[in-house]
Amino acid sequence: MKKIIVDTNIIFSCLLNSQGAIGDLIFNSENILEFYSNQYMRFEIRKHWKKLLKISKITEDKL
């Protein structure tokens, strides 16, 4: 399995557009690629959660 480090901005992009090429790659590459990020990514997602919900226009559960 190939290990890949992803930046927080890539994660935001995938959350906002999961149907895009990068979102598709990250969400549908189980058993092929293994993604890593730092703990700060979780902080950033929590910090911008409401904005992500508003922009993405999807439910909280789905996000």
N, C-alpha and C positions, 0 to 999 in steps of 0.2 A: 504494500500500500504506500502510495506517495504522500509525503507530509508537506503541507503548504501552510505558510503563515499569512493570515489575512489582516488587513488594516481595518480599523473601525469604520472608515468611510465606505469600504467595500460592503461591509455588513449592512450599513444604513441603506446603501443602494439596493441590495438584495431584498431587504425588508420592504422597501417602497416599491420595488418592481420585481417581484419574484418570477414573473413570466419572461423577463429579459434573459439574455444569454448568460450573464454572470450568475444571476439568481438561479436559473435552471441548472447550471453547472454545480453550484454549491448545494442546492437542495436535492439534487438527483444524482449524486455521485457516491452514494454510500457503497462501501466495500472497494472503492477505487482510489478515492482521495481522502485524506485525513486532514482536517483544518484546525489550525491553532491560532490563538490570539492571546493578548495579555488580559489581566484582570481589569484593567482600565476600560476595556471595551464594555464590560457589564455596567460599570458606573455611567459611561456615556449613554448607553441605551436607556438606563433608568432615568437619567437626567432629562432626556429628550423624548420620553415615552409618550406624553400627551401630544407633542408635535408630530411624532411618527404616526400616531393614531389618526390625527386630523388629516395629514397629508395623504396617507395611504388609503383612507376611506374604507378600511376593513375592520372587522370586529377585533376586540382586544384578544379574544381567544385565538383567533387566526394569526394575529401578529405575534 
